[in-house]
Structures are given as structure tokens and as C-alpha cells.
Amino acid sequence: MAELNAQQAQPVARDYKSEVKPVWCPGCGHFGVLNAITKTLAALALPREQVALISGIGCSSRVPAYTDVYGFHGVHGRAVAMGVGLKAARPDLTVLVAGGDGDGFSIGANHFLHACRRNIDITYLVMDNEVYGMTKGQASPTTAPDWMHGSMTPSGTRMRAFQPAAIALAAGATFIARGFSGQPNDVVRLLVAAIRHRGFSFLQVLSPCPTYCPEQRDWKLAVRAFDEEPTDDAAEAARRIQRDDGMSTGMLYVADRPVWAPEHDGAGDLATIESECLI
Amino acid sequence: MSARADLDSLPGFLAHARALEEEACARYLELADAMAVHHNDEVAALFRELASLSRQHAQEILAMASQHTLPAIEPWAFAWGGDEGPETGSPQDLHYLMTPAQALELALGNEQRGQAFYARVGRESASPQVRELAQEFAEEEAGHVAALERWLARAAETPAGWADDPDPPQMPD
């Protein structure tokens, strides 16, 4: 990799970490994801001022505070929308959107769908622990229907869990991958590929919540690598995703489709603005 | 250069050794911060001490490697035999109420895996120079293992009910 030229001054992961100490519970999977994010930025040698990390609300959405790049800790469910807007205005930036399953697949689901559809060149990393952790353990869209530990869903959700990879594929994402926070270096590999991909990249990272879902400690025994190379055939990707139990990691789908970008560079005279915005 | 080939060259092996200690140091610091945030100050201090030892080992390796240009290896391409370095340990093994004895057991596991890694390289590397150095490192790690075992023997045993918390983080609705 040209970026890892040992002869140059290569940044290291700690160059991208802030002084703020994470308040996550000890054992939280998000520590692994934070490590993966900073290692990725170091591996790509991205100038810190050229990276924007956007988040919503939730435990995972605290990541911007723990990194030393531009960050925006926004409102619940709107991280993808903000990331899309930022990229449209500043296509030169590397825009990384991060959040959780509740933020991204419930209140934020609509933005997720249309960002996939738009195929704008940003990377969306979702730390999926199948629970609303920050608000102390409610079922989220990815919670299994038979999870009965939530006080608001004592009989389980009685709904099929949201399938992030399947939804992303159907909505038009051109890069879909899954990782596990207990394998942070593999997440680095996936995140490097996601950021390099031209188009909307979606990376779901299974990230256990030890406090509200202690049974997720067993995820490390259940995850395994996909035994196939990623496909660019959407139908084949759909078959693989539907066959999978949601615990396989790796790149599932990588395709090449035109990337959405604004038609103009954001500057113009008054006449142009009036004619195009129908003022 | 493939990750496997890196263990057959002295610069590649030293790059692995350096990363092993540096990542161990970083992980211990992370664990220390997590414990401090959750007011487990005794275990936080212990993890900081372990981080300091790993940092010292990393500096010793850097000094040894000063004559070489170490290759830059992608984080996922190290030939650890697992995802992370052998002395990095899993953050999932943490509990906010863990005792010093449990922290030392975690550290002991790290050192044992480190020793096993160097022993494996000492057997399998194609380079006689690397094999010799790896065997030396394995012996040094054995010393670390012994030191931790003595440390653990002196530590107070983890009491029954150690994880009981009269004010647990999970609040009833």
C-alpha cells in the first residue's frame, strides 16, 4: 500500500484519538470500533482536517468526541442526512457517519434508505448491538423477536428483526460489509475498503453490549468469515444475505454505479441561483 | 510482502514484536481509562503499571531494531494467528467491578499468549536469525509469565459476590 511507506512519517492511530476518555461500559464492543476507526485513518494517512465524523444519538454516537478529526454529534437519527449534506457541500472531505442500530434503523431509517439510493460517496458505519443501550435496554429494530429482557417488550417484539444488509442492498448501496468489534483489525480492513469505495458504503459492525445484552458475549463464538469473495451481482448478494444468519463477516457486495454529486460547485451569481431555485 | 513472509525476515519479525508491545500498551491504557471512568481506581492503577511495562518492552525492541528499516504492515496483515496481537487481550473480558486478581489473570493470559507466539516463530520461521531471536524473546516472556504468577499469588483472592452491585447501572423502569 502506497500509504504505508515506512520511509515517510506515517501517522499512527493515537494521532486520531482525542484526550476525552470514553464513558462506555467496560467490555463494550464500541472500544474495538473506535480503535478500528483510528487505525483506519492512520492506515489511509488522511489529514485530520480532511475527515469529518458525523454521528447521531446513542452510545456509539459518542465517537466524534473520542477522535481528533472534525466531528459533529448531531440529533437522533439525522447523522446520515447531515453527512449527505456535508459531502454535497464539501466533496473534498472524507465523510464518515457513525451511529447505532436504534439511531440508524429506526428514527434514521428513512435517511438511510435514501442515502443508499443516492449512492453518495460517504461511509456509514453502524455499531449494531441490537438494543437501545443509552436509554437502558429497550428493543431496537435489529433486536431478535424472542428477546424478552426489555421491560417495554416483556413478551418480545413479536416482529421480524430489521435486516440491515438486505435493506441496504435493496435501497441501492454499492458497498455492503459486516464486521465484528471483537476483530478490530478485520474491521480496519473493511473500513479502509469502504472509505476507498466510490459510492455509498455501508458497514454494519456487530458490537456487543455487555450491560443490557450480556448474552452477546457469545458473539465471538458465533461470528465467522464469509467463505466467498464479494459479489457485484445484486441478486447473488441478496441470496447470500438471505442464507446467512447475520453473523458472517466480510465484504458482501461491492458494485460500481454512478456516484451522486451536486451538479454545481455551490457557488454562483444571483441570476443563476434565482433561476435554479425558482425564487 | 506477505504477512507470512514478514516472520521470515528480521525486520519483519521486529515489526511484529514492536507492534505486539505497542498494542499491548495501548490496550492496557484503554482498560485503565475505562476502569478510572467507572471509579475502579485500584484496577486502573494496575493496568497503568502493566502499560508502563509494555511500553518499556516496546522501547527495548525499538532500540534493538534501530539498525533496520521496519516494514509497514497493514493492521489486518500481521501473522498473529488471530485478529489482534497476542498480548492485547479482549476488552470483552472487562467488568467494571473486576478485582486486581482478575486484572492480573487477564494480564497473565496476555503474557502466556505472547510467549506462545514467540515460541511458534522460534520453531517455524525460515530464518535461523529470526528463530534464535524469537526463542530469546520466548524465554523473556516466560520470565514475564513467572513474574505475573508471583504477583497474582500475592494478590487478594477475588471474593464471592464480587460482581454484586447495590446500585447497578440497569435502572428499573
Interface residues (C-beta under 8 A of the other chain):
Chain A: M1 L4 N5 A6 Q7 Q10 A13 R14 K21 P22 V23 W24 C25 P26 G27 C28 G29 F31 G32 N35 K39 A43 K136 G137 S151 M152 G182 Q183 P184 N185 D186 V188 R189 V192 P208 P210 T211 Y212 R217 K220
Chain B: A26 E30 L31 D33 A34 M35 A36 V37 H38 T69 L70 P71 A72 I73 E74 P75 W76 F78 D83 E84 S90 P91 Q92 D93 L94 H95 Y96 M98 P169 Q170 M171 P172 D173
